[in-house]
């Protein structure tokens, strides 16, 4: 199964509730994300990043961990990446 197909199926089956993330960057700017935007971003990233994310999601799911916690972590990482690029 292709990684993109796995991610699509995973997010469809899990029916993760929509949560809003409010993340403040190093400069004090507040960035707002929701799960819909974050999951869309995951689905449209490069194959290598999709594979890494899919592997972590498999581990979290196998251990009955918190997908929300991981998604929040990804949102924070995106804000850091954008802040460093600016």
C-alpha positions in Angstrom: 0.0 0.0 0.0 1.3 3.4 -0.9 2.0 5.7 2.0 -0.4 8.4 0.8 -3.2 5.7 0.6 -2.3 4.5 4.1 -2.6 8.1 5.5 -5.9 8.7 3.8 -7.3 5.5 5.1 -5.9 6.1 8.6 -7.4 9.5 9.0 -10.7 8.3 7.5 -11.0 5.4 9.9 -9.9 7.2 13.0 -12.4 10.0 12.6 -10.2 12.3 14.7 -12.3 15.2 16.2 -11.4 18.7 14.9 -9.2 20.4 17.4 -7.7 23.9 17.1 -4.1 24.5 18.0 -2.8 27.9 19.1 0.9 28.0 18.9 3.1 31.0 19.7 6.4 31.2 17.8 9.7 32.6 19.1 8.7 36.1 18.1 5.5 36.0 20.0 3.2 35.6 17.0 0.2 33.3 17.5 -0.5 30.7 14.8 -3.8 29.0 14.6 -4.2 25.5 13.1 -6.9 23.0 13.1 -6.8 19.3 12.5 -8.3 19.6 9.0 -5.5 21.9 7.8 -2.8 19.9 9.5 -4.0 16.6 8.1 -4.3 18.2 4.6 -0.7 19.4 5.0 0.4 15.9 6.0 -1.3 14.4 3.0 0.4 16.9 0.6 3.9 16.7 1.9 6.7 14.8 0.2 6.9 11.0 0.2 9.8 10.8 2.7 8.0 12.9 5.3 4.8 11.0 4.7 6.7 7.7 5.4 8.1 9.1 8.7 4.7 10.4 9.8 3.0 7.1 8.8 5.6 5.1 10.8 5.0 7.2 13.9 1.2 7.0 13.5 1.5 3.2 13.3 3.5 3.1 16.5 1.1 5.4 18.3 -1.9 3.5 17.1 -0.4 0.1 18.1 0.3 1.4 21.6 -3.2 3.1 21.8 -1.4 6.4 22.2 -2.7 9.9 21.6 -2.9 10.9 17.9 -3.9 14.4 19.1 -0.6 14.8 21.0 1.4 13.9 17.9 -0.6 16.2 15.7 0.0 19.0 18.1 3.7 18.2 18.0 3.6 18.4 14.2 1.8 21.8 14.3 4.5 23.1 16.7 7.2 21.8 14.4 5.7 23.5 11.3 5.5 26.8 13.2 9.2 26.4 14.1 10.1 25.6 10.6 8.2 28.7 9.2 9.7 30.9 11.9 13.3 29.8 11.1 12.7 30.3 7.4 11.5 33.9 7.8 
